[in-house]
Amino acid sequence: MTIDALLFLTLAPLVAGDAAYPDQVPENTPAPYIVHQQVGGQGLMWTEGTLPENESCRVQVACWAATRDEATDLAKAAEVAILAQAGWQAEPLGGRTSTYDPDTGLRGSRQDFSIWAPR
């Protein structure tokens, strides 16, 4: 199972309507929702030129809601779910960062994770 499929399975239960999306949220999606994006990782190849079964992924998870408290609570739940997922090895890369979208009036909270997941 890919990192994107595992992220959906991990994050979708946290929001009504399974509102967890890769890369960007569809237009007119009501908050709260989660957007996840792979923003890098560490390349790795064995000395004989083969690739390992797992890959390093740097993933950014952004949680959006109507209020700061809702966004923070959702981000905390996302962190717990990501760290508890048995399908990979994950660790946070720093704390949450708060943000605001003036176009929608939504509050956001995002956090990066290092995840070793099946290739």
C-alpha positions in Angstrom: 0.0 0.0 0.0 1.4 3.4 -0.9 2.1 6.3 1.5 -0.9 8.2 0.0 -3.3 5.3 0.6 -2.0 4.8 4.1 -2.3 8.5 4.9 -5.9 8.5 3.7 -6.7 5.4 5.9 -5.1 7.1 8.9 -6.5 10.6 8.5 -9.9 10.2 6.9 -11.6 8.8 10.1 -10.7 12.0 11.9 -13.1 14.2 9.8 -16.7 13.9 8.7 -17.1 12.6 5.2 -13.6 11.2 5.1 -12.4 14.8 4.3 -8.7 14.0 4.0 -7.1 14.9 0.6 -3.8 14.7 -1.1 -2.2 17.9 -2.2 -5.2 20.2 -2.2 -8.8 20.3 -1.1 -11.6 20.3 -3.7 -13.4 23.6 -4.1 -16.4 24.3 -1.8 -15.4 21.5 0.7 -16.8 22.4 4.1 -14.4 22.6 7.1 -13.0 20.8 8.9 -10.7 18.9 6.5 -7.2 17.7 6.3 -4.8 18.1 3.4 -1.6 16.0 3.2 1.3 16.3 0.9 4.6 14.6 0.4 7.2 17.4 0.5 10.4 15.4 0.3 12.2 12.6 1.9 15.6 10.9 2.0 16.8 9.0 -1.0 18.2 5.5 -0.3 19.6 2.8 -2.5 21.4 -0.4 -1.5 25.0 -0.7 -2.6 24.1 -3.4 -5.2 21.8 -0.8 -6.9 18.4 -2.1 -5.6 15.8 -0.1 -3.8 14.7 -1.0 -0.3 11.1 -2.1 0.4 10.4 1.1 2.4 11.0 4.7 1.4 11.6 7.8 3.4 8.8 10.4 3.0 8.6 13.9 4.5 4.9 14.5 4.8 3.2 17.8 5.7 -0.3 17.5 7.2 -2.5 20.6 7.3 -5.7 20.6 9.3 -8.3 23.3 8.6 -11.3 24.4 10.7 -13.5 27.3 11.5 -11.7 28.1 14.8 -8.2 28.0 16.2 -9.2 25.5 18.8 -10.8 23.2 16.3 -7.8 23.3 14.0 -5.4 22.6 16.9 -7.5 19.7 18.2 -7.7 18.2 14.8 -4.0 18.5 14.3 -3.3 16.9 17.7 -5.6 14.0 16.7 -3.8 13.7 13.3 -0.4 13.6 15.1 -1.6 10.8 17.4 -3.0 8.8 14.5 0.1 9.1 12.4 2.4 8.1 15.2 0.2 5.1 16.1 -0.2 3.8 12.5 1.2 0.2 12.4 1.9 0.3 8.6 4.9 2.6 8.9 7.5 4.2 11.2 6.9 7.9 11.8 8.3 10.7 13.9 7.3 14.4 14.0 9.7 16.9 12.5 9.1 19.8 14.9 5.8 21.1 16.4 2.7 22.4 14.8 2.6 25.7 13.0 -0.6 27.8 13.1 -1.8 29.6 10.0 -4.8 31.5 8.7 -6.4 31.7 5.2 -7.8 35.2 4.6 -9.7 34.1 1.5 -11.8 31.5 3.4 -11.4 32.8 7.0 -10.3 29.3 8.1 -7.7 28.6 10.7 -5.0 26.0 10.0 -2.5 24.0 11.9 0.2 22.1 10.0 3.0 19.7 11.0 5.7 17.8 9.1 6.5 14.1 9.7 9.3 11.8 8.7 7.6 8.5 7.7 9.3 5.3 6.5 6.5 3.6 4.5 6.2 0.8 2.0 7.4 1.7 -1.4 
